[in-house]
């Protein structure tokens, strides 16, 4: 072989080894580079010429073959332009125009089609998923491992929620995405040893922010988590063996050809793209048609203030009257109604509520064999025949929705239970809220009767312990940037009681440390199409009139969101729009008064707006604020306080 041929072959090998394809966002700012290194696919991400994700691994290991190494990237890459519009009333933005560039990278192994890695890149968002092909006669497989990684640049800090051990916590109901976030921590850790629950937020030095999550998870796969490694690498982790009481596989099974859910990455130089992203919904489609037009409503629930002993007929009737007086459309009848009220009386309550224009949501225990939660009704949601009979009864008495609690984890078998409950409920015209549960992953668009999910340290903890009350503002300023960014969050908050007890008696139970204006602000900050607020009938007499009036009028569905200012765990100011009306809401979780200037570009100069604000003693009042020509407003919020501005 002559020297020229040797040089040419070396050059060709070098080009193939180091060749990379770049997929850019429509505005050209976000760039994803995909390459093959010694048979192993990898990618990296840049935004505005700054590295946000270093070269990171891609690939799957399955029972049909190892598709993480020994792969060859085919020369012909299929490219598509995505341009779609959709309307969805129950997310942060009611009308969405999604534009993205898609590239399908096909890999072969031993000369045969193995796997496609499909990338979608839109402005500030990117996503990828895998499509696995049949291997000879093999038409199904188990995905044993996904090697997809996310290598963070040096100096990156983390805002993460650790995954708990399985079969721990109350009645062995963990994991249920109810642990506290660790804020501004270093990379290179792995939580409590089990990784982290999605979504996961990272700050890349002074360059900007990254949010990693997943979407499109249904009965065809498991839900995943993020596993931390040394040197800033994070990888996809499947459920733990102990979840679901040890039942069910940790590794998902798929038909061939078959696809994985989408892995999503949102990137911004500020937190605005994080807060405003619609990527969880952009990538999915409805799985069935709604059986009717579902209503997104406000309501009340007695349990958060009055607890188990007051799930009784007289108290629930009182709450129907209370919801009616507030102009709300529902109440949530929580656990133990089956024994403390009974079916006949529930039917009577439903009929009474119908006369008042107030429908009922009923609580159910999900469990069959996966935890020890004793609250009833039990054993009615995990069996299809029994569940459908129960839902037929609910439909016959006009029940609006269900709240199903205490799920077993993230295995594929549990994802199937979520989907089965939603699918059956739709047939009977019933909406579904989930508690003690996983994160919703695009479900608002996938399942038309899906209402909301907890998957957060929610309001019950404010009743259970003073420490949660002490940290309420810090946590609220965290959820706005992380948990609530990717899906509806059923927090059940905005309490106006000073104390978490039935009679609002001082020094009995935990004490609310936040202000009344704070309560109004989180009703705007926390997004969920269906809300059951932690209000109580006594608030009609002991809460400020302006607070009650606001809570009567605040929407639960929105047309637009805009991030204005904030930092996770410290403070947040954002704006939501319903029709022509804007709600600008802010809270402060820092140990000092917040003083900032914010431009309210959405308001007209010279206009008079309402301003709900606190003094240093957390006493709120309403005043009129004039919007200046430059639309700049100085905002002052004391610790544990809030502000709301409406036009």
C-alpha positions in Angstrom: 0.0 0.0 0.0 1.5 3.4 -1.0 1.9 6.3 1.3 -0.9 8.4 -0.3 -3.4 5.6 0.3 -2.4 5.2 3.9 -2.7 9.0 4.5 -6.1 9.0 2.8 -7.4 6.1 4.9 -6.2 7.8 8.1 -8.0 11.0 7.1 -11.2 9.1 6.4 -11.0 7.2 9.7 -10.2 10.5 11.5 -13.2 12.2 9.9 -15.5 9.3 10.7 -14.3 9.1 14.3 -14.6 12.8 15.0 -17.3 13.8 12.6 -20.3 15.3 14.3 -23.6 16.6 13.2 -25.1 19.7 14.7 -28.8 20.4 15.2 -29.7 24.0 16.0 -32.8 25.6 17.3 -34.9 27.8 14.9 -33.3 30.9 16.3 -29.8 29.4 16.0 -28.8 29.9 19.7 -29.2 26.4 21.0 -26.9 23.9 19.3 -26.7 20.1 19.9 -23.7 18.2 18.5 -24.1 14.5 18.0 -21.1 12.2 17.3 -19.8 8.7 17.5 -16.6 7.9 19.4 -15.2 4.4 18.9 -18.7 3.1 18.3 -20.3 4.9 21.2 -22.8 7.7 20.5 -22.4 11.0 22.4 -23.7 14.5 22.4 -23.0 18.0 23.8 -25.0 21.2 24.1 -24.1 24.8 23.6 -26.2 28.0 24.0 -25.0 31.3 22.6 -21.5 29.7 22.0 -21.3 28.6 25.7 -21.0 25.0 26.8 -23.9 23.9 28.9 -23.5 20.1 28.7 -20.2 18.5 28.0 -19.8 15.5 25.8 -22.1 12.9 27.3 -23.0 9.3 26.5 -26.1 8.0 24.7 -27.4 4.5 24.2 -29.5 1.6 25.6 -28.6 -1.8 26.8 -31.4 -4.3 26.1 -32.1 -8.0 26.0 -32.2 -7.7 22.2 -28.7 -6.2 22.1 -26.3 -3.7 23.5 -27.0 -0.4 21.7 -24.6 1.7 23.6 -21.3 0.5 22.0 -20.2 -1.0 18.7 -22.5 1.2 16.8 -22.0 2.9 13.4 -23.7 6.2 12.6 -25.3 6.1 9.2 -24.4 8.9 6.8 -28.0 9.8 5.9 -29.7 11.7 8.7 -33.4 12.4 8.4 -34.3 16.0 9.2 -37.7 17.5 9.8 -39.0 20.9 10.6 -41.7 20.8 13.3 -44.3 23.6 13.3 -47.4 22.8 15.4 -50.0 24.8 17.3 -52.2 23.5 20.0 -54.5 24.8 22.7 -54.5 23.5 26.3 -56.5 25.2 29.0 -54.9 23.6 32.0 -51.2 24.5 31.6 -49.3 27.7 32.0 -50.0 28.9 28.5 -53.3 28.2 26.8 -52.2 28.6 23.2 -48.8 27.2 22.2 -46.9 27.5 18.9 -44.2 24.9 18.9 -41.4 25.1 16.4 -38.4 22.8 16.4 -35.8 21.2 14.2 -35.8 17.4 14.3 -33.0 15.1 13.3 -33.1 11.3 13.3 -29.7 9.7 13.8 -29.7 6.0 12.7 -27.2 3.6 14.1 -26.4 0.1 12.9 -24.7 -2.7 14.6 -23.0 -5.5 12.7 -24.5 -4.0 9.5 -28.1 -4.2 10.7 -30.5 -1.5 11.9 -30.2 -1.2 15.7 -31.5 2.1 17.1 -32.5 5.6 16.1 -31.7 8.5 18.4 -34.3 11.3 17.7 -33.4 14.8 18.7 -35.8 17.8 18.7 -34.3 21.2 19.2 -36.5 24.3 19.8 -35.7 27.7 21.2 -34.3 27.0 24.7 -35.4 23.4 24.7 -34.1 20.1 23.4 -35.3 16.6 23.8 -34.2 13.1 22.7 -35.6 9.6 22.7 -34.7 6.2 21.3 -36.4 3.9 18.8 -35.2 0.3 18.9 -35.6 -2.0 15.9 -36.4 -5.7 15.7 -33.3 -8.0 15.9 -33.9 -11.0 13.7 -37.0 -12.8 15.1 -36.9 -10.7 18.3 -40.0 -8.5 18.4 -39.8 -7.4 22.0 -37.2 -6.6 24.6 -36.5 -5.4 28.1 -34.5 -2.2 28.4 -32.0 -3.2 31.1 -30.1 0.1 31.2 -30.2 3.5 29.6 -26.7 5.0 29.5 -27.9 8.5 28.6 -25.9 11.1 30.5 -25.7 14.7 31.3 -22.1 15.9 32.1 -22.2 19.3 33.7 -19.4 21.9 33.3 -17.0 22.4 36.3 -18.4 24.8 38.8 -22.1 23.9 38.2 -24.3 23.9 41.3 -27.5 21.9 41.8 -31.0 22.4 43.0 -32.2 18.8 43.5 -34.7 16.7 45.4 -33.3 13.4 46.6 -35.1 10.1 45.9 -36.1 8.4 49.2 -35.7 4.7 50.0 -38.5 2.5 48.8 -41.1 1.2 51.3 -40.3 3.8 53.9 -42.2 6.8 55.3 -45.9 6.7 56.3 -47.2 3.1 55.9 -44.4 2.3 53.5 -45.7 4.6 50.9 -42.4 6.1 49.7 -41.1 7.1 47.2 -43.7 9.8 46.5 -41.6 12.8 45.5 -42.0 14.3 48.9 -38.5 15.1 50.1 -36.9 18.5 50.6 -34.7 20.1 48.0 -31.0 20.8 48.6 -30.2 24.2 47.1 -27.0 25.5 45.5 -25.2 22.3 46.2 -22.1 21.0 44.5 -22.2 18.3 41.7 -20.7 14.9 42.3 -23.2 13.7 44.8 -26.1 11.2 44.6 -28.7 12.4 47.1 -29.3 9.9 49.9 -27.8 7.2 47.7 -30.8 6.8 45.3 -30.3 9.7 43.0 -32.8 12.5 42.4 -36.4 12.9 41.4 -37.3 14.8 38.3 -37.2 17.7 37.4 -33.6 18.6 38.2 -32.3 22.1 38.1 -28.7 23.2 37.6 -26.9 26.5 37.6 -24.0 26.6 35.1 -21.7 29.1 36.8 -22.6 32.5 35.4 -23.7 31.2 32.0 -27.2 30.2 32.9 -29.6 27.4 34.0 -30.5 23.9 32.9 -33.6 21.9 33.8 -33.6 18.2 33.1 -36.8 16.0 33.1 -38.8 13.6 31.0 -42.1 13.5 29.3 -44.5 11.1 27.5 -44.3 8.4 30.2 -47.3 6.1 30.1 -48.1 2.4 30.5 -45.5 1.6 27.9 -42.5 2.4 30.1 -41.4 3.2 33.6 -40.7 6.6 35.1 -37.1 7.4 35.7 -34.8 9.4 38.0 -31.4 11.0 37.8 -28.3 9.3 39.2 -25.4 11.4 40.3 -21.8 10.4 39.7 -18.4 11.9 40.3 -17.1 14.8 38.2 -20.5 16.2 37.4 -22.0 13.3 35.4 -25.7 12.5 35.8 -27.4 9.5 34.2 -30.8 8.0 33.8 -31.9 5.6 36.5 -34.8 3.1 36.5 -37.0 2.5 39.6 -35.5 0.7 42.6 -36.3 -3.0 43.1 -38.1 -2.4 46.4 -40.7 -0.1 45.0 -44.2 -1.4 44.7 -43.5 -3.7 47.6 -41.0 -5.5 45.5 -43.5 -6.4 42.8 -43.0 -5.6 39.2 -39.8 -5.2 37.1 -37.5 -2.3 37.4 -36.6 -2.5 33.7 -39.3 -1.5 31.2 -40.4 -3.8 28.4 -41.2 -2.5 24.9 -42.3 -4.1 21.7 -40.0 -3.9 18.7 -40.0 -1.5 17.0 -40.5 0.5 20.1 -39.7 3.9 21.6 -38.6 5.3 25.0 -40.1 8.5 26.5 -38.5 11.8 25.8 -35.6 13.1 27.9 -36.0 16.9 28.0 -33.5 19.7 28.6 -34.4 23.4 29.0 -31.6 25.9 28.9 -31.6 29.7 29.5 -29.3 32.4 30.4 -31.9 33.5 32.9 -34.7 31.6 34.6 -37.3 32.8 32.2 -37.0 29.9 29.8 -37.2 27.5 32.7 -40.3 29.0 34.2 -42.0 29.5 30.8 -41.2 26.3 29.0 -44.0 24.2 27.5 -41.7 21.3 26.4 -43.4 18.7 28.6 -46.6 19.2 26.5 -45.0 20.1 23.1 -43.7 16.5 22.6 -46.8 14.5 23.4 -50.3 14.0 22.0 -53.7 13.1 23.5 -54.1 9.4 24.0 -57.9 9.5 23.8 -60.8 11.9 23.2 -62.5 13.4 26.2 -65.9 11.9 26.9 -67.2 15.4 27.8 -65.9 18.9 28.2 -64.1 18.9 31.5 -64.2 21.9 33.8 -61.2 23.2 35.7 -62.5 24.4 39.0 -61.8 25.9 42.4 -62.9 24.2 45.6 -62.3 23.7 49.3 -61.5 20.7 51.5 -62.0 20.2 55.2 -59.1 17.7 55.8 -56.2 20.2 55.6 -57.5 22.2 58.6 -59.8 19.7 60.4 -58.2 16.3 59.6 -59.6 12.8 59.6 -62.2 13.1 62.4 -64.1 15.8 60.4 -64.7 13.8 57.3 -68.4 13.6 58.4 -71.7 14.5 56.8 -72.3 17.7 58.8 -68.8 19.1 58.2 -68.9 18.3 54.4 -72.3 19.9 54.1 -70.9 22.9 55.8 -68.0 23.0 53.2 -70.5 22.7 50.4 -72.2 25.8 51.7 -68.8 27.5 52.1 -67.7 26.7 48.6 -71.0 28.0 47.3 -70.6 31.3 49.2 -67.1 31.6 47.6 -68.4 31.0 44.2 -66.4 27.7 44.0 -67.6 24.7 42.1 -66.3 21.8 44.2 -65.4 20.3 47.5 -62.9 17.5 48.1 -64.3 14.8 50.5 -61.1 13.2 51.8 -60.1 9.9 53.4 -62.5 7.7 55.5 -65.7 8.9 53.9 -66.7 5.3 53.3 -66.9 4.5 57.0 -67.6 8.0 58.5 -70.2 9.1 56.0 -71.2 6.1 54.0 -72.4 5.7 50.4 -76.0 6.7 50.9 -75.0 9.9 52.7 -72.4 10.6 50.0 -75.2 10.4 47.4 -77.2 12.8 49.6 -74.3 15.2 49.8 -73.9 15.1 46.0 -77.5 15.9 45.5 -77.3 18.7 48.1 -74.2 20.1 46.4 -75.8 19.9 43.0 -78.6 22.3 44.3 -75.8 24.7 45.3 -73.8 24.3 42.1 -71.0 22.5 44.0 -69.7 19.1 42.9 -67.8 16.4 44.8 -64.3 15.0 44.5 -64.0 11.7 46.4 -60.7 10.4 47.9 -59.6 6.8 47.2 -56.7 4.7 48.4 -54.9 3.3 45.4 -53.4 0.4 47.2 -53.7 -3.3 46.6 -50.5 -5.0 47.5 -47.9 -2.2 47.6 -48.2 -0.4 51.0 -49.8 -0.5 54.4 -51.9 2.7 54.2 -55.0 1.9 56.2 -57.3 4.8 55.1 -60.4 3.8 53.1 -61.9 3.3 50.7 -59.3 0.7 49.9 -59.0 -1.9 47.2 -61.4 -0.2 44.7 -58.9 1.4 42.3 -56.4 -1.4 41.6 -58.8 -3.9 40.0 -60.4 -3.0 36.6 -63.8 -4.7 37.2 -64.2 -3.3 40.7 -62.9 0.2 39.7 -65.4 0.4 36.8 -68.3 -0.6 39.0 -67.3 2.1 41.4 -67.0 4.7 38.7 -70.4 3.8 37.4 -71.8 4.4 40.8 -70.0 7.8 41.0 -71.4 8.8 37.6 -74.9 7.9 38.7 -74.8 10.3 41.7 -72.9 13.1 39.8 -69.4 12.9 41.3 -67.1 15.3 39.5 -63.7 13.8 40.3 -61.5 11.5 42.3 -58.3 12.0 44.3 -56.3 8.7 44.3 -53.6 8.4 46.9 -50.6 6.2 48.1 -49.2 4.8 44.9 -46.3 2.3 44.9 -43.5 3.9 42.9 -42.3 4.4 39.4 -42.2 0.9 37.9 -44.0 0.2 34.6 -46.7 -1.7 36.3 -47.6 1.5 38.3 -47.5 3.7 35.2 -50.1 1.3 33.8 -52.3 1.7 36.9 -52.2 5.5 36.4 -53.2 5.2 32.8 -55.9 2.6 33.6 -57.5 4.8 36.2 -57.5 7.8 33.9 -58.8 5.9 30.9 -61.7 4.3 32.9 -62.4 7.6 34.6 -62.8 9.3 31.3 -65.3 6.8 30.1 -67.5 7.8 33.1 -66.8 11.5 32.8 -64.7 11.8 35.9 -61.5 13.8 36.5 -58.5 12.5 38.5 -56.1 14.0 41.0 -53.2 11.9 42.2 -51.5 12.2 45.6 -48.7 10.2 47.2 -47.6 9.8 43.6 -45.1 10.3 40.8 -44.5 13.4 38.8 -46.9 14.1 35.9 -45.0 13.7 32.6 -47.0 15.5 29.9 -50.2 14.1 31.3 -52.2 17.3 31.0 -52.1 16.9 27.2 -52.0 13.1 27.1 -55.0 12.5 29.3 -57.9 15.0 28.9 -59.5 14.2 32.3 -56.2 14.5 34.2 -56.6 17.2 36.8 -53.4 17.5 38.9 -50.8 15.7 41.0 -49.1 16.3 44.3 -45.5 14.9 43.9 -44.2 17.6 46.3 -44.0 18.3 50.0 -47.5 19.8 50.0 -49.7 21.6 52.5 -50.4 18.7 54.8 -46.9 19.1 56.1 -47.8 22.7 57.2 -50.4 21.1 59.5 -48.1 18.3 60.6 -45.2 20.3 61.8 -44.0 23.8 62.7 -40.7 23.3 60.8 -42.7 23.2 57.5 -44.5 26.4 58.4 -41.1 28.0 59.2 -39.8 27.0 55.8 -43.0 27.7 53.8 -41.7 30.7 52.0 -38.4 29.1 51.1 -40.1 26.0 49.7 -42.7 28.0 47.8 -39.9 30.0 46.2 -38.3 26.7 45.2 -41.4 24.9 43.7 -42.1 27.8 41.3 -38.7 27.2 39.6 -38.6 23.4 39.7 -41.5 21.1 40.5 -44.3 23.3 39.1 -42.4 24.1 36.0 -43.1 20.7 34.4 -46.7 20.0 35.4 -49.7 20.8 37.5 -49.0 20.8 41.2 -51.8 20.0 43.7 -50.4 21.8 46.7 -53.7 22.5 48.5 -52.5 25.7 50.1 -53.4 29.4 50.5 -54.6 29.0 54.1 -55.9 32.1 55.8 -56.1 30.5 59.2 -53.4 31.7 61.5 -53.3 28.3 63.1 -53.8 24.8 61.7 -56.7 23.7 63.8 -60.5 23.5 63.4 -61.3 26.6 65.3 -58.2 28.8 64.4 -57.4 28.9 68.1 -54.0 30.5 69.0 -51.2 28.2 70.2 -53.0 25.0 69.1 -51.3 23.1 66.3 -48.7 24.6 64.0 -48.7 28.4 63.3 -48.6 29.9 59.9 -45.6 32.2 59.6 -46.5 33.7 56.2 -48.8 36.6 55.6 -52.3 36.8 54.1 -50.8 38.5 51.0 -48.4 35.5 50.7 -51.5 33.2 50.7 -52.9 35.2 47.8 -49.6 35.3 45.9 -49.2 31.5 46.0 -52.7 31.0 44.6 -51.2 32.7 41.5 -47.7 31.2 41.7 -48.8 27.6 42.1 -50.3 26.4 38.8 -52.9 23.7 38.7 -56.1 23.7 36.6 -58.0 22.2 39.5 -57.4 23.8 43.0 -58.8 22.9 46.4 -57.6 25.7 48.6 -56.9 25.4 52.4 -59.6 27.9 53.3 -62.1 27.3 56.1 -65.6 28.6 56.7 -64.4 30.7 59.7 -62.3 32.7 57.2 -65.5 34.5 56.1 -65.5 36.1 59.5 -61.8 36.2 60.6 -59.9 36.9 57.4 -59.6 40.3 55.7 -62.5 41.1 53.3 -60.0 42.0 50.6 -58.4 38.5 50.9 -61.7 36.7 50.6 -62.7 38.8 47.7 -59.4 38.0 45.9 -59.7 34.3 46.6 -63.2 34.4 45.1 -61.9 35.9 41.9 -58.5 34.4 41.3 -58.4 32.1 38.2 -57.1 28.5 38.1 -56.5 28.4 34.4 -54.2 30.9 32.6 -53.4 32.2 29.2 -49.8 33.2 29.7 -46.9 33.3 32.2 -43.9 35.6 32.4 -41.0 35.3 34.7 -39.9 38.7 36.1 -37.3 38.2 38.9 -36.2 35.5 41.4 -33.8 32.9 42.6 -34.7 29.4 43.7 -35.3 29.2 47.4 -35.0 32.9 47.9 -37.7 34.9 46.1 -39.8 34.9 43.0 -41.9 37.5 41.1 -43.8 36.4 38.0 -46.9 37.4 36.1 -49.8 35.3 34.9 -52.5 36.5 32.5 -56.1 35.4 32.2 -57.8 37.2 29.3 -56.9 40.8 29.5 -56.2 40.7 33.3 -52.7 40.3 34.7 -51.8 39.0 38.1 -48.2 39.9 39.2 -47.3 37.8 42.3 -44.2 37.7 44.4 -43.0 36.1 47.7 -39.9 36.4 49.8 -38.2 33.5 51.5 -35.0 35.3 52.5 -34.2 36.4 56.0 -34.2 40.1 55.0 -36.6 42.4 53.3 -36.6 42.1 49.5 -36.2 45.4 47.6 -36.1 45.2 43.8 -37.2 47.2 40.8 -39.3 45.4 38.3 -40.5 46.5 34.9 -44.1 45.6 34.3 -44.1 45.7 30.5 -47.5 44.1 30.3 -49.2 47.1 32.1 -50.2 50.4 30.5 -48.3 53.5 31.6 -50.6 55.9 33.5 -53.0 53.1 34.5 -54.1 52.6 38.1 -53.7 49.0 39.4 -54.5 47.3 42.7 -51.5 46.4 44.9 -51.8 43.9 47.8 -48.7 44.3 50.0 -47.4 43.7 53.5 -45.8 46.0 56.0 -42.9 44.9 58.1 -45.2 43.2 60.6 -46.8 41.2 57.8 -50.1 43.1 58.0 -51.5 43.4 54.5 -53.5 46.1 52.8 -54.8 47.0 49.4 -53.8 50.3 47.7 -53.8 51.9 44.3 -50.6 52.0 42.4 -50.0 54.2 39.3 -47.9 52.7 36.6 -45.2 55.2 35.5 -44.1 56.0 32.0 -41.1 53.7 32.2 -43.4 51.0 33.8 -40.9 50.4 36.5 -42.2 49.5 40.0 -40.2 49.2 43.2 -41.3 46.1 45.1 -40.6 45.6 48.8 -41.5 42.3 50.4 -40.7 41.4 54.0 -39.5 37.9 55.0 -42.5 35.5 54.7 -44.5 38.2 53.0 -46.0 38.6 49.5 -47.2 41.1 46.9 -49.9 40.9 44.3 -50.6 43.5 41.6 -53.6 43.3 39.4 -54.8 45.5 36.6 
